[in-house]
Amino acid sequence: MTHVVSENCIRCKYTDCVDVCPVDCFIEGPNFLTIDPDECIDCAVCIPECPANAIYAEEDLPPGQEHMIALNAELAKLPGWKPLTKRKASLPDADEWNGKDGKLAELIR
């Protein structure tokens, strides 16, 4: 199993999780972080670090978020999406977007 970034990360992109990841499995896109399932070692240290509560073990994803398993894997391989190894500032309006429903349409690939 692996860990998965859920929709709540979209338009927030807090990076607190990146600092604690021992294998650098986070991949950065324009307005979302994803976890590369080929790199994740299922250690779970990232879960409590996420201010948006957007990271879950695959088997613990909330109902309606199961599609994020395949999406994380797909996005992790996109050209232009690069590994992120150090914490950086979240998006300027992250706090306004944190917790909003239906953010999948906001995802920039």
Backbone torsions as a table, in degrees:
resi	resn	phi	psi	omega
1	MET	NA	161.9	179.5
2	THR	-135.3	176.3	174.7
3	HIS	-101.9	155.9	-171.1
4	VAL	-135.4	138.0	173.0
5	VAL	-90.2	126.7	-177.6
6	SER	-90.7	177.0	-177.2
7	GLU	-57.0	-26.4	-175.3
8	ASN	-64.6	-15.7	176.4
9	CYS	-73.9	-23.8	-177.4
10	ILE	-60.0	129.8	-179.8
11	ARG	68.9	8.4	172.5
12	CYS	-110.3	-62.7	178.2
13	LYS	54.1	49.6	170.2
14	TYR	-67.8	146.2	-176.3
15	THR	-120.6	20.7	177.6
16	ASP	-57.0	-35.0	-178.7
17	CYS	-63.0	-32.3	-175.7
18	VAL	-63.7	-40.1	-177.5
19	ASP	-61.6	-29.5	-175.4
20	VAL	-97.1	-9.0	-176.5
21	CYS	-71.0	120.1	-177.8
22	PRO	-77.2	-11.6	-176.9
23	VAL	-122.1	7.6	177.7
24	ASP	53.2	54.2	-177.4
25	CYS	-94.0	2.1	179.8
26	PHE	-84.5	137.2	-179.9
27	ILE	-119.9	134.8	-175.3
28	GLU	-104.1	130.2	170.7
29	GLY	-113.0	-175.0	-176.3
30	PRO	-59.4	-40.1	-178.6
31	ASN	-140.5	30.2	-176.0
32	PHE	-162.2	147.7	169.7
33	LEU	-107.2	145.1	175.4
34	THR	-127.3	161.8	175.7
35	ILE	-108.4	127.3	176.5
36	ASP	-76.0	112.4	-176.5
37	PRO	-65.1	-20.7	177.9
38	ASP	-77.1	-17.9	-178.2
39	GLU	-105.2	-27.8	-176.9
40	CYS	-63.2	133.5	179.7
41	ILE	-105.4	10.7	173.9
42	ASP	63.7	36.9	-177.2
43	CYS	-83.3	-23.9	175.7
44	ALA	74.0	7.5	-179.5
45	VAL	-69.4	-20.1	-179.7
46	CYS	-75.6	-28.1	-173.3
47	ILE	-55.7	-54.0	-178.0
48	PRO	-71.8	-11.8	-178.6
49	GLU	-83.5	-17.4	-174.4
50	CYS	-79.0	113.7	179.0
51	PRO	-64.7	-20.5	-178.8
52	ALA	-94.8	-0.2	-175.8
53	ASN	49.5	48.4	-174.8
54	ALA	-105.0	0.0	-176.6
55	ILE	-111.8	132.3	-177.5
56	TYR	-138.1	152.7	165.0
57	ALA	-65.8	144.3	-176.8
58	GLU	-48.6	-43.7	-176.9
59	GLU	-76.4	-8.3	-178.7
60	ASP	-107.8	7.1	179.9
61	LEU	-56.7	139.4	176.8
62	PRO	-63.2	153.7	176.6
63	PRO	-53.8	137.1	-179.7
64	GLY	90.5	-3.4	-179.7
65	GLN	-110.1	5.2	-176.8
66	GLU	-59.6	-30.1	178.6
67	HIS	-62.2	-19.1	-178.2
68	MET	-71.2	-19.2	177.6
69	ILE	-62.3	-53.9	179.6
70	ALA	-67.8	-36.7	-178.6
71	LEU	-66.2	-41.4	176.6
72	ASN	-58.3	-46.1	-179.1
73	ALA	-62.9	-42.0	-179.8
74	GLU	-65.4	-48.5	-176.9
75	LEU	-66.0	-32.9	-179.2
76	ALA	-62.4	-20.3	-177.6
77	LYS	-103.4	-1.2	-177.6
78	LEU	-70.0	139.0	172.6
79	PRO	-61.6	140.7	-179.1
80	GLY	93.5	-22.8	174.3
81	TRP	-88.9	120.5	-171.0
82	LYS	-119.3	153.2	175.0
83	PRO	-59.2	141.2	177.4
84	LEU	-117.0	123.4	-174.5
85	THR	-115.6	-6.7	179.8
86	LYS	-136.4	145.7	178.0
87	ARG	-62.1	143.7	175.0
88	LYS	-142.6	172.5	-177.8
89	ALA	-62.8	144.2	174.7
90	SER	-72.5	175.1	177.3
91	LEU	-64.9	148.8	-173.5
92	PRO	-56.2	-34.3	-178.7
93	ASP	-106.4	25.9	-177.0
94	ALA	-56.3	-44.7	-177.7
95	ASP	-63.6	-31.9	177.6
96	GLU	-69.9	-32.2	-178.0
97	TRP	-88.4	-21.8	-177.1
98	ASN	-58.2	122.2	176.9
99	GLY	92.2	-6.7	178.7
100	LYS	-72.6	143.9	178.1
101	ASP	-86.1	160.1	171.5
102	GLY	67.4	39.8	-176.4
103	LYS	-88.9	-2.8	-176.8
104	LEU	-57.5	-36.9	179.5
105	ALA	-65.1	-18.0	-179.6
106	GLU	-85.6	-9.3	-176.1
107	LEU	-65.1	127.2	175.7
108	ILE	-100.1	123.1	-179.0
109	ARG	-93.6	NA	NA
